[in-house]
Amino acid sequence: MGWANFAAAFAAFFLSHSIPLRPPVKARLVEVLGRGGFTLAYSVLSLGVLTWLIVAAGNAPYVGLWPRAAWQNWVPLIAMGAACALLCLGVARPNPLSFGGARNDRFDPERPGIVAWVRHPLLVAAALWAGAHLVPNGDLAHVILFGVFAFFALMGMRLVDRRKRRELGAAKWQALTTQIAPVPRPVSWTGAALRLGIAVLLYAALLGLHPVVLGVSPLP
């Protein structure tokens, strides 16, 4: 039942992240729920299925692939700091070159924020989370879990680039990417500082909730 539950959770995760986002389905759901309601419902669904998947990986039969060592905990501890910063600096900010942006018409290539260094901050944050958690979790179920997430996060960057190039047009996409200033100047330094503060709080919350939710302390 452990492997069956793990497989069912994986199937549910991919179905919940593909069917609601298909244009006809999404359009109907937005019509019924409203754009804000759709975003809230989709976020709750995604979080619930992700929680199921992580718990299912922990309950799957243990098949060790490499031994555990104390130093391995430092890899996700360090990487998650960067992931939290990327997430908080990138979410709901103007970014016409990736997903998760808001008010993309206000994007200023001269003040691109984190987009100056990372075109897809949310996907890079996901790749950091998954790749870093591979190191201290050397059993088969978790290697499958985090390996698949890391792979799709990395492949997602190429897919999003292809989609955005098609939506914007090759000439406009190329022009926009070359106009972005190399220095990550934010539109507002106060706003950037506030987001970094939220990133610190998020990191602290993840440290505190990790043993409560998953039963394992992330500390060495």
C-alpha positions as a Markdown table, in Angstrom:
| # | Residue | x | y | z |
|---|---|---|---|---|
| 1 | Met | 0.0 | 0.0 | 0.0 |
| 2 | Gly | 2.9 | 2.3 | 0.6 |
| 3 | Trp | 4.0 | 2.3 | -3.0 |
| 4 | Ala | 0.4 | 2.4 | -4.3 |
| 5 | Asn | -0.3 | 5.5 | -2.1 |
| 6 | Phe | 2.9 | 7.1 | -3.4 |
| 7 | Ala | 1.9 | 6.4 | -7.0 |
| 8 | Ala | -1.6 | 7.7 | -6.5 |
| 9 | Ala | -0.3 | 10.9 | -4.9 |
| 10 | Phe | 2.0 | 11.5 | -7.8 |
| 11 | Ala | -0.8 | 10.9 | -10.3 |
| 12 | Ala | -3.0 | 13.3 | -8.4 |
| 13 | Phe | -0.3 | 15.9 | -8.3 |
| 14 | Phe | 0.2 | 15.9 | -12.0 |
| 15 | Leu | -3.5 | 15.8 | -12.8 |
| 16 | Ser | -4.2 | 18.7 | -10.4 |
| 17 | His | -1.4 | 20.7 | -12.1 |
| 18 | Ser | -2.5 | 20.0 | -15.7 |
| 19 | Ile | -6.3 | 19.7 | -15.9 |
| 20 | Pro | -7.3 | 23.0 | -14.1 |
| 21 | Leu | -4.8 | 24.9 | -16.2 |
| 22 | Arg | -6.0 | 23.8 | -19.6 |
| 23 | Pro | -7.5 | 26.9 | -21.3 |
| 24 | Pro | -11.1 | 25.6 | -21.6 |
| 25 | Val | -11.2 | 24.2 | -18.1 |
| 26 | Lys | -9.5 | 27.3 | -16.5 |
| 27 | Ala | -11.8 | 29.7 | -18.4 |
| 28 | Arg | -14.8 | 27.8 | -17.1 |
| 29 | Leu | -13.5 | 27.7 | -13.5 |
| 30 | Val | -12.6 | 31.5 | -13.6 |
| 31 | Glu | -16.1 | 32.2 | -14.9 |
| 32 | Val | -17.7 | 30.3 | -11.9 |
| 33 | Leu | -15.2 | 31.2 | -9.1 |
| 34 | Gly | -13.8 | 34.5 | -10.3 |
| 35 | Arg | -10.1 | 35.1 | -10.9 |
| 36 | Gly | -9.3 | 35.5 | -7.2 |
| 37 | Gly | -11.4 | 32.5 | -6.3 |
| 38 | Phe | -9.7 | 30.3 | -8.9 |
| 39 | Thr | -6.3 | 31.4 | -7.6 |
| 40 | Leu | -7.3 | 30.6 | -4.0 |
| 41 | Ala | -8.9 | 27.3 | -4.8 |
| 42 | Tyr | -6.0 | 26.2 | -7.1 |
| 43 | Ser | -3.4 | 27.2 | -4.4 |
| 44 | Val | -5.3 | 25.2 | -1.7 |
| 45 | Leu | -5.6 | 22.2 | -4.0 |
| 46 | Ser | -1.9 | 22.4 | -5.0 |
| 47 | Leu | -0.8 | 22.6 | -1.3 |
| 48 | Gly | -3.0 | 19.8 | -0.3 |
| 49 | Val | -1.8 | 17.4 | -3.0 |
| 50 | Leu | 1.8 | 18.4 | -2.4 |
| 51 | Thr | 1.4 | 17.6 | 1.3 |
| 52 | Trp | -0.1 | 14.2 | 0.4 |
| 53 | Leu | 2.8 | 13.5 | -1.9 |
| 54 | Ile | 5.5 | 14.3 | 0.6 |
| 55 | Val | 3.8 | 12.3 | 3.4 |
| 56 | Ala | 3.3 | 9.4 | 1.0 |
| 57 | Ala | 7.0 | 9.5 | 0.1 |
| 58 | Gly | 7.8 | 9.3 | 3.8 |
| 59 | Asn | 5.5 | 6.3 | 4.2 |
| 60 | Ala | 6.8 | 4.4 | 1.2 |
| 61 | Pro | 9.0 | 1.3 | 1.8 |
| 62 | Tyr | 12.5 | 2.3 | 2.6 |
| 63 | Val | 15.0 | 1.4 | -0.1 |
| 64 | Gly | 18.4 | 3.0 | 0.7 |
| 65 | Leu | 20.6 | 4.3 | -2.2 |
| 66 | Trp | 23.3 | 6.1 | -0.2 |
| 67 | Pro | 24.1 | 6.5 | 3.5 |
| 68 | Arg | 23.1 | 9.4 | 5.6 |
| 69 | Ala | 25.8 | 11.8 | 7.0 |
| 70 | Ala | 25.4 | 14.8 | 9.3 |
| 71 | Trp | 27.0 | 17.3 | 6.8 |
| 72 | Gln | 24.2 | 16.6 | 4.3 |
| 73 | Asn | 21.7 | 18.6 | 6.3 |
| 74 | Trp | 23.7 | 21.8 | 5.5 |
| 75 | Val | 22.9 | 21.5 | 1.8 |
| 76 | Pro | 19.2 | 22.2 | 2.1 |
| 77 | Leu | 19.7 | 24.6 | 5.0 |
| 78 | Ile | 21.9 | 26.8 | 2.8 |
| 79 | Ala | 19.9 | 26.3 | -0.4 |
| 80 | Met | 16.6 | 27.0 | 1.2 |
| 81 | Gly | 17.7 | 30.5 | 2.2 |
| 82 | Ala | 18.4 | 31.3 | -1.4 |
| 83 | Ala | 15.1 | 29.6 | -2.5 |
| 84 | Cys | 13.1 | 31.7 | 0.0 |
| 85 | Ala | 14.7 | 34.9 | -1.2 |
| 86 | Leu | 14.1 | 34.1 | -4.8 |
| 87 | Leu | 10.5 | 33.1 | -4.1 |
| 88 | Cys | 9.7 | 36.3 | -2.2 |
| 89 | Leu | 11.5 | 38.6 | -4.6 |
| 90 | Gly | 10.0 | 37.0 | -7.7 |
| 91 | Val | 6.3 | 36.2 | -6.8 |
| 92 | Ala | 3.6 | 38.7 | -7.9 |
| 93 | Arg | 6.2 | 41.1 | -9.4 |
| 94 | Pro | 6.2 | 42.3 | -13.0 |
| 95 | Asn | 7.9 | 39.7 | -15.1 |
| 96 | Pro | 6.6 | 39.2 | -18.7 |
| 97 | Leu | 9.3 | 36.5 | -19.3 |
| 98 | Ser | 8.1 | 33.9 | -16.8 |
| 99 | Phe | 5.0 | 32.8 | -14.9 |
| 100 | Gly | 3.9 | 34.0 | -11.5 |
| 101 | Gly | 4.3 | 37.6 | -12.6 |
| 102 | Ala | 1.7 | 40.4 | -11.9 |
| 103 | Arg | 1.1 | 43.7 | -13.7 |
| 104 | Asn | 3.6 | 42.6 | -16.4 |
| 105 | Asp | 2.8 | 45.8 | -18.4 |
| 106 | Arg | 4.6 | 47.7 | -15.7 |
| 107 | Phe | 7.9 | 45.8 | -16.1 |
| 108 | Asp | 10.8 | 48.2 | -16.4 |
| 109 | Pro | 14.0 | 46.6 | -18.0 |
| 110 | Glu | 16.0 | 49.4 | -16.3 |
| 111 | Arg | 14.7 | 48.3 | -12.9 |
| 112 | Pro | 14.2 | 44.5 | -13.4 |
| 113 | Gly | 14.8 | 43.4 | -9.8 |
| 114 | Ile | 15.8 | 39.8 | -9.4 |
| 115 | Val | 14.9 | 39.2 | -13.1 |
| 116 | Ala | 18.3 | 40.8 | -13.9 |
| 117 | Trp | 20.0 | 37.6 | -12.6 |
| 118 | Val | 17.3 | 35.0 | -12.7 |
| 119 | Arg | 14.7 | 35.1 | -15.5 |
| 120 | His | 12.6 | 32.4 | -13.8 |
| 121 | Pro | 12.9 | 33.0 | -10.0 |
| 122 | Leu | 10.0 | 30.7 | -9.0 |
| 123 | Leu | 11.3 | 27.8 | -11.0 |
| 124 | Val | 14.9 | 28.3 | -9.8 |
| 125 | Ala | 13.6 | 28.3 | -6.2 |
| 126 | Ala | 11.7 | 25.0 | -6.9 |
| 127 | Ala | 14.8 | 23.5 | -8.4 |
| 128 | Leu | 16.9 | 24.6 | -5.4 |
| 129 | Trp | 14.4 | 23.1 | -3.0 |
| 130 | Ala | 14.2 | 19.8 | -4.8 |
| 131 | Gly | 17.8 | 19.4 | -5.7 |
| 132 | Ala | 19.0 | 20.3 | -2.2 |
| 133 | His | 16.6 | 17.9 | -0.6 |
| 134 | Leu | 18.0 | 15.0 | -2.7 |
| 135 | Val | 21.3 | 15.1 | -0.8 |
| 136 | Pro | 20.1 | 14.1 | 2.7 |
| 137 | Asn | 17.3 | 11.9 | 1.5 |
| 138 | Gly | 19.0 | 9.0 | -0.2 |
| 139 | Asp | 16.1 | 6.5 | -0.3 |
| 140 | Leu | 14.3 | 5.5 | -3.4 |
| 141 | Ala | 11.0 | 7.2 | -2.8 |
| 142 | His | 12.5 | 10.6 | -1.9 |
| 143 | Val | 15.0 | 10.3 | -4.8 |
| 144 | Ile | 12.1 | 9.8 | -7.2 |
| 145 | Leu | 10.1 | 12.6 | -5.5 |
| 146 | Phe | 12.8 | 15.3 | -5.4 |
| 147 | Gly | 14.5 | 14.1 | -8.6 |
| 148 | Val | 11.2 | 14.5 | -10.6 |
| 149 | Phe | 10.5 | 17.9 | -9.1 |
| 150 | Ala | 14.1 | 19.1 | -9.9 |
| 151 | Phe | 13.8 | 17.8 | -13.5 |
| 152 | Phe | 10.5 | 19.4 | -14.2 |
| 153 | Ala | 11.6 | 22.7 | -12.6 |
| 154 | Leu | 14.6 | 22.8 | -14.9 |
| 155 | Met | 12.7 | 21.7 | -18.0 |
| 156 | Gly | 10.0 | 24.1 | -17.1 |
| 157 | Met | 12.3 | 27.0 | -17.7 |
| 158 | Arg | 12.8 | 25.9 | -21.3 |
| 159 | Leu | 9.1 | 25.3 | -21.8 |
| 160 | Val | 8.2 | 28.8 | -20.4 |
| 161 | Asp | 10.8 | 30.4 | -22.6 |
| 162 | Arg | 9.3 | 28.7 | -25.6 |
| 163 | Arg | 5.8 | 29.7 | -24.6 |
| 164 | Lys | 6.6 | 33.3 | -23.8 |
| 165 | Arg | 8.6 | 33.6 | -27.1 |
| 166 | Arg | 5.5 | 32.4 | -28.9 |
| 167 | Glu | 3.2 | 34.7 | -27.0 |
| 168 | Leu | 5.3 | 37.9 | -27.3 |
| 169 | Gly | 6.8 | 37.2 | -30.7 |
| 170 | Ala | 10.4 | 36.2 | -31.3 |
| 171 | Ala | 11.5 | 39.8 | -32.0 |
| 172 | Lys | 9.8 | 41.3 | -28.9 |
| 173 | Trp | 11.0 | 38.5 | -26.7 |
| 174 | Gln | 14.6 | 38.9 | -27.9 |
| 175 | Ala | 14.5 | 42.7 | -27.6 |
| 176 | Leu | 13.1 | 42.5 | -24.0 |
| 177 | Thr | 15.7 | 40.0 | -22.8 |
| 178 | Thr | 18.6 | 42.1 | -24.2 |
| 179 | Gln | 17.2 | 45.4 | -22.7 |
| 180 | Ile | 17.2 | 44.0 | -19.2 |
| 181 | Ala | 19.9 | 45.9 | -17.1 |
| 182 | Pro | 22.6 | 43.6 | -15.7 |
| 183 | Val | 22.2 | 45.1 | -12.2 |
| 184 | Pro | 19.1 | 43.9 | -10.2 |
| 185 | Arg | 17.8 | 47.4 | -9.3 |
| 186 | Pro | 14.3 | 47.1 | -7.8 |
| 187 | Val | 11.5 | 49.6 | -8.5 |
| 188 | Ser | 11.5 | 50.2 | -4.8 |
| 189 | Trp | 14.3 | 49.5 | -2.3 |
| 190 | Thr | 11.8 | 49.6 | 0.5 |
| 191 | Gly | 9.7 | 47.0 | -1.2 |
| 192 | Ala | 12.7 | 44.8 | -1.9 |
| 193 | Ala | 13.8 | 45.1 | 1.8 |
| 194 | Leu | 10.2 | 44.2 | 2.9 |
| 195 | Arg | 10.2 | 41.1 | 0.6 |
| 196 | Leu | 13.6 | 40.0 | 2.0 |
| 197 | Gly | 12.2 | 40.4 | 5.5 |
| 198 | Ile | 9.3 | 38.2 | 4.5 |
| 199 | Ala | 11.8 | 35.7 | 3.1 |
| 200 | Val | 13.6 | 35.5 | 6.5 |
| 201 | Leu | 10.3 | 34.9 | 8.3 |
| 202 | Leu | 9.3 | 32.3 | 5.7 |
| 203 | Tyr | 12.7 | 30.5 | 6.3 |
| 204 | Ala | 12.2 | 30.6 | 10.0 |
| 205 | Ala | 8.7 | 29.3 | 9.7 |
| 206 | Leu | 9.9 | 26.4 | 7.5 |
| 207 | Leu | 12.5 | 25.5 | 10.1 |
| 208 | Gly | 10.0 | 25.5 | 12.9 |
| 209 | Leu | 7.3 | 23.6 | 11.0 |
| 210 | His | 9.5 | 21.0 | 9.5 |
| 211 | Pro | 9.7 | 18.7 | 12.6 |
| 212 | Val | 6.0 | 19.4 | 13.4 |
| 213 | Val | 4.6 | 18.6 | 10.0 |
| 214 | Leu | 7.1 | 16.0 | 8.7 |
| 215 | Gly | 8.5 | 14.6 | 12.0 |
| 216 | Val | 12.1 | 15.3 | 11.0 |
| 217 | Ser | 14.3 | 18.2 | 12.2 |
| 218 | Pro | 16.2 | 19.9 | 9.3 |
| 219 | Leu | 19.0 | 20.9 | 11.6 |
| 220 | Pro | 22.3 | 18.8 | 11.7 |
